[in-house]
Amino acid sequence: MAFWFFSLLFFLIYSKSSAELIAALPGQPANVAFKQYSGYIATDSQHGRALFYYFVEAESADPLSLPLTLWLNGGPGCSSLGFGAFMEHGPFQPAENGLLLKNEYSWNLASNVLYVESPIGVGFSYSNTSSDYISWNDTTTAEDNLRFILNWLEEFPQYKDSEFFLTGESYAGHYIPQLATLLMEYNKQPNIKPIKLKAIALGNPLLDLDISVLSGDFMWSHGAISDKTLFLEKTVCNESKYLREIVHNQNVSEGCDDVFSRVAEEVSYDIDSGDLLLPMCLLPSSAQQFKPKGKLGQIHKMMAMRGTSNAGDPCIGDRIFAYLNKPQVQEALHANTTHLPFQWNFCGGPLDYQEENLEINIIPLISDLISEGIPILLFSGDQDTKIPLTQTRIIANKLAKELKLLPFTTYAPWYDHKQVGGWSQSFGAYKDGKNTTYLTYATVRGAAHEVPFTSPSQALTLFRAFLTGSPLPRPHDHN
């Protein structure tokens, strides 16, 4: 580990990056009051490896007075630019007329936000060394992401003193805790300026394959599968077993194949796999031409996010796909400067990710981070069928019990603008004579796999409370 950090510090001295101010995005509204930057940060100059980022300063007279938040989407292999920035909580979303609309629930109202397309092969991120794309994994992702952060801070030194928050969703339940662990180790090195990691938020996260993805009871309780199919999931094959067979075998067993063919038929192919409530887009979908193939494609059928929906707008994914593939947009973003041999897409690309990494249990890392004093927020859209709220709640309670954390609140509703935003409970310990919250579990009412996308107002309220370390609004203090 010491050698790895020495190599990292050497690399930081000799690497270069290409941060650039965005003059204006094509079609953006007039009078934008905040700065945007995008470009590439080199993570391995010898291999020609670079990660693409989009950075949105806080919409504030003094952006440096607000924290810095990094956001990662999951997959593995899905774009934080397409999902996080343009579909979920970035400042703009493409309209039907090709222009960009201002997102009134953008997270840059509360923080400076840094979106990173990670790992290489995702979106505009790339390597000039073809072997880099073979058997990429969680470890190399975490190491590359740490290099990115450190090099990005060299490009933006004014943010070195900012409070730093790590956030993400889905397979970022792997990315973020592994990155945070490396970051904490980096902070312990001599003669360096520590990064002020304050807290971590994970939405609908994959944390333990044996717990997180089990959705049979949830689907049955929502009327999406029959009694017999639930029985078959419990006795023949559940989601965890099915995913493990995909990872380890070219051919899924007949039992698992039969069960999940039955699930697909009962749920319907016209239902988004991460949202039971969302209507389907009835327009021809250009984005769907570029789905991942092979074993990773099968895994994405079960877990990965699709570019499909907004609250009331299921076709926004197609508009994002078209927008980010426009040459003038890529030029404005300083993207695709090496003329990649493939289109930008939400998920997929040339990366061969080690699917076995899905089986890594992240709960011990979460436990270690809490023990190091890093607060964790686990939040769940209550309409997500990929990683149901029930399973994340099991993990939250498991962590609280193992760490002997005390319940600081009862399980109760929290509020967003006088409406119930969801339900939550916080756990913590007495430290230095006061209560310190270390773990919060929250559901988001009406949200699906991509919480800020389907419930944007609730998500912004949740995000503001997370940044300040404040309790979520309760009935007596709802705003």
N, C-alpha and C positions, 0 to 999 in steps of 0.2 A: 504493500500500500504506500509506503514512504517513497519508493521508486516511482510509482505512478504519479504522485503529487509533484515530485521533482520534475518529471517529464512535463507535467501540466504547466508548471511555472515557467519552464524553459520555452514551452510553446507559446505562452502568453506574450513573451517578449518579442518573438519573431513572427507572429501571425499578423495579418492585416485584414481589415474588413471594409465594407462599402456602405456605410450608413448614409442615407440621403433624405433630405426634406422632400415631402410630396407637395408640389406647388398646388395642385388640386386634382382630385379624382374626377374622371369624366362623369358628368351628370350630377355632381354633388351640389347641394343647396348653396345659395349665396350666403355670404357673411358667416362663414364657419369661424368660430371664435377660439379654436384650439389647433395646435400643430399636429401633423401626422408625419411619420417617418417610416420608411421601409427599405429593405435591401437584404444583403447577405452578410452573415458573420461566419468567417472561416473557423472550422473546428479541427481541421487537419490540413495544413498547407501543403504537406508533401503528397497527400492523396488527392488534393484538390476537392476537399469535402467542405460543404457550406450549408448552413441552415438559413432559410428565408424567414424574415420576421416582418410584422406590421405593428408599429408602435403608435398609440394614440395618447397624446398628453391629456391630462384632466381638463375638463371644461371649467377652468377656474382662473381668476386673475393671478394666482400664484400656484402653478401646478406643483412646484417643489414642496409646498406645504402639505400636499396629500401623498399617500403611500404609492408604492409601485407594486402592481399585481401582474404576475405571469400566468397565462392561461394555456393549457394544453388539452386538446381533444384526444380521443382514444383510438379505437380500432381493434388491434393495432394497425396503424397505417391510414388514419383519417386526418383531414386537414383542419387545423385550428383557424386558418384564414377563412375557409368556406363556411365551416360550422360556427365556431366561436365568434369571429368578427362580423361576418355578413349575414348570418342567420340568427344568432342568439343575442349577443349583448354588445356588439360594436356600435359605432355611432350612426352607421348608414345601412339601409337595406334597399336592394334594387326593386323598383316599381315596374308595373306592366309596360309603361311608356319608355323604359330603358334608362330613366333617370334614377337618382338615388334619393330615397326619403330619409329624413332625420328620424332616428330611433329615440323616442322620448324616454325610454328606459335604459339608455346606454349606460354601461358601467363606468364610463369615463366621467360621469357626473360625480362619482365618489372617489375615483382613483385614476392614476396613470396606468394604462393597461398595455401589456406586451403580449402579442400573439405570436407563437412560434410554430412553424410547420416542421414537426419532428416526428420520427427520425428522417434521415435522408431517404429520398425516393417518394416522400409524401409531398404533394402539391408542387411547389417550385424548388424545394430543397433537393440537393443532388451531391453526387461525388463523381470525380473524373476517373476514379479507379473502380472498374467494374466489379472486382472481387469484393468491394465493400457492400454490395447489395446482396451478397450470398450469406445466408445464415446470420443475419443481424439479430440482436436479442436485447433483452431488458438491460443487461449490464452495459453494453456498448451505447445504448440509448441514454442511460443515465450519465455516463461519462461524457458523451457528446453534449448533452444538455448543460452539464456543469461548465464545460469549456465555453459553450455559447454564452452563458450568463456572465462569466468572468470577462470574456472578450467584449460583450455588449456593454458592460459597465466601463470598460476602457474607452469605448466609443462615446458613451454618455456619462462621463465622470460626475456630473452634477447629481446623479441619482445614487451615488455610492453611500450616502448617508441616509437614504430613504428607508423607511420601514418597508420590508419586503414580504409579500404574501404569495403563496403558491396555490393555484386553483386549477381544477380540471374536472373532467367527467368520464365515465365509462372506463375504458382501459387506462385512462390516466390514473385510475386507482392503483395501477402498477407504476406508471411513470413518475408520479409526483412523490410518493413516499421514498422510492429508490433515489430520486434526485435529492430530496431533502436529507436523506442519510448521508450522501456524499458531501452535500453542502455543509452539514454539521461537522463532518470529519475535516473538511477544508478549513473551517473556522478555527479548528484547534491547532493548525499549523503555525509555527513561529514566523514572525516578521511579515505577517499579512494583515490586511484590513478586513476584519470579519464582515460578512454580509448579514444584515439585520433581519434574519428570518423571524417573523412574528407569529404566523399561524398558517394553517393549511385547511382548505375546503375541498371536499370531494363530492361530486354529484353523481348519484346512481353508480357507485364505483364497483368494479370487479376487484374484490379483495381476497376471496377464497372460493375457488371453483366448486368446492363441495357444499358451499352455503349460498353464495351470491346469486347463482343463476337458476336456482330451483323455483320454478314459477307455477307448478301444477296447482297448488291450493289457491294461489292468487287468481289464476285463469278460471278455475272452477267457480270460485266465489263471485266472479264477475260474469258468469254465465257464458264464458267463451268456449269451454270444453264440457263434455258430458261426464256423468258419473263413471261410466265404464272407462273412459280415457284417463280420468284421474286415477282410477284403480290400476290401470296398466302402467302409468308413470310411476306409481308407488311400488309396483311389484316386478315390472319387466325392465323399464329403462327410463331414467329421468334425464334432465338436461345435462347434469354433470357427467353422467356416464356416456351420453351421446357425444358430447364435446371431446371427452377423452378418447373415444373410439376414432373420431375424426383426426385427432392429433396423432394417434399412434398407429392407425391402420389406413391403408388405402381404401378398404371396403368396410363400411359400417355393417355391424351384425344385422341379421334379418330382423331380430326382435326390436332393436332400436329404430331401424328404418321403418318398420311397420307402425310403431308407436308414434313417431314424429311425422310420418305421412298422414296419420289419422289426425294428429293435432293440427297440421296445416290445413287439412280439409275442413275441420270443424271451425277453426278460427276464421278461415277464409283467406284467400290470397289477395283480397282487396282491402285488407286491414294492414296498416303500418305495423311492423313487428315491434315497435317501441311505443305505440300509442293506440289504445283501443277506441278512443273517441274521434280521432282525426278522420275527416273524409278524404277519399283518395283524389289525387290530381287526375282530371279527365283529359288533360292535354297530352299530346305525344311528348315523351320524356327523352330528351337528348342525353341527360346525365346517366340514364340507365344503360346506355350502350357501353359503359366503361366499368362495369362491376368487376370486383376481384374474381379471379378464376382459381380452380384447383382447390386444395384443402383450405387455404385461407378464405376462398370464396364461400365454402361451406360454413366456415366459422362465422363469417359475416352475416350469413343468412340467420344465424342464431343470435348474434350479439351486436354486430357493428351498426353504427348509425348510418342512416340514409339521408341524402339531401332531398327531403320531400316536403317539409311542412312548416307552417307557421300557424299561430292561433287564428283560425279562420282563413288561412291562405296555404293550402297544401301544395301549390305549384311554385313556391318561391325558390325551391332548389334548382329548378330548371333555369330561372332567371339568373341566379348566382353563377351557375355553370357557364351560361352564355356570357355573362359580364366578365368573369375572370379569364375567359379565353379570348377576349377582344385584344388585338395588338395594342391599341391605344391605351387600354387599361393597364396592360402589362408594362408598357413603357412608363406610364405615370407611377406605377408601383416599383419601378426599377427591378422588375422581375423577369425571369426567363432570359437573362442576359447571355447565357451560353447556348440558347436555342435548343432546348431539350427535345429529344425525339419522340415526345408524347404530349398529349394535351394535359392541361391542368384538370384534376378531377378531385372529387370529395374524398374518395378512398381508393386503395389499390396502388397502381404504379409498379415500378420494376422491383420493389423491395421483396426479398425472400426472408420473411421474419420467422424465427424459430417458434413454431406454434406451441412447443412444449412449455414455453414460458407462461402460458395461460394457467398452468398448474401450480405456479409459485404461490405460496400462501403469504400474503402481504400483512396479515394481522400482526405477526411479531414485530415487523418494522413500525407499524402504527403504535404499538405498545411502547417500543423503545423511544420513539419520538415524543410521546406524551411524557414518558419518564424523564426525558431531557428538558421538559418544560414547554414543549410546543403544543399549543391548543389545536384541536382537530374538530372541524365541523363535517359531519356526514349528513348529506341531504338527499331526499328522494322524491321524485315526482310520483304522485300516487296513482298514475295511470300507466306507469312503465311496466311492461311485461317481460323485458329482457333481464333486468336486475330489480325485482320487485322490492317495494319498501319493507315488506315483511322480513326479507332476508338481511337487508342492511340493518334493520332494527335488532335482529338477533345478534349481529356482529357488535353493534354498539353496546348492547347489554352484556355481551361476553367480555368486551374490553373493560367496561366499568367494574364488573365483578372481579376479573383477574387483577386489575390494578388497585382494587379496594377503593374506588372512587365513590364519593357520597352523592346521592341525588340532591342537587341544589334546587331543582324545580320539580313539580309534579308533571306527569304527562298531561298536557293541556293544549288548547288552541292558542296560536299566535295570530296576530292581526296585521292586515295590510289595508290601510285606508278604510277603516271601519268594517272591513269584511274579514272573515276568517281566511287567513293565508295558508294555514296548515296546522299541524300539531308538532309539538316538540318537547324535549326533555334535556336538561343539562346535568352534567356530573362534574365533580371536582374534589378539591381537598383544601384543608386549611394550610396556608403558607404565609409565614411572616405576619401572623396575627390577623389574616383576613381570608375570606373565601376566594379561591382562584378556580375558575372554570377551565377544565382541560378537555372536556368532550361534550359536544352537543350533537344530538340527533334531531333532525327536523324533516317533516314531510311538507310537500308543497302541493296545495290543493289544485286539482285540475291539470297538473303538469305531467309530462311524459318523460321519455328518456333524456331529452334535452330541455331541462327545466327552464332556463331563461328564454327559450324560444316559445314554449307553449304557455308559460305563465310569467310574462316579463315583469309586470309590476311587483308581484310577490317576490320574484328573484332579486330585484333591485333592493327591496326592503331587507331581504335576507342578507344580501351582500353588504349593505351599509352596517348592519348589526355585527356581522363577521369582522369587518375592518376595525370597528371601534371596540370590539370585545364586549359589546353591550348585550343584555338579554333581548330576545325577540319580543316585540310589543305584545303585551297581554291585554285582556279585556278592559282593565281599568286605565290603561295608558295608550290605547290604540290611537294611531294618528289619522 
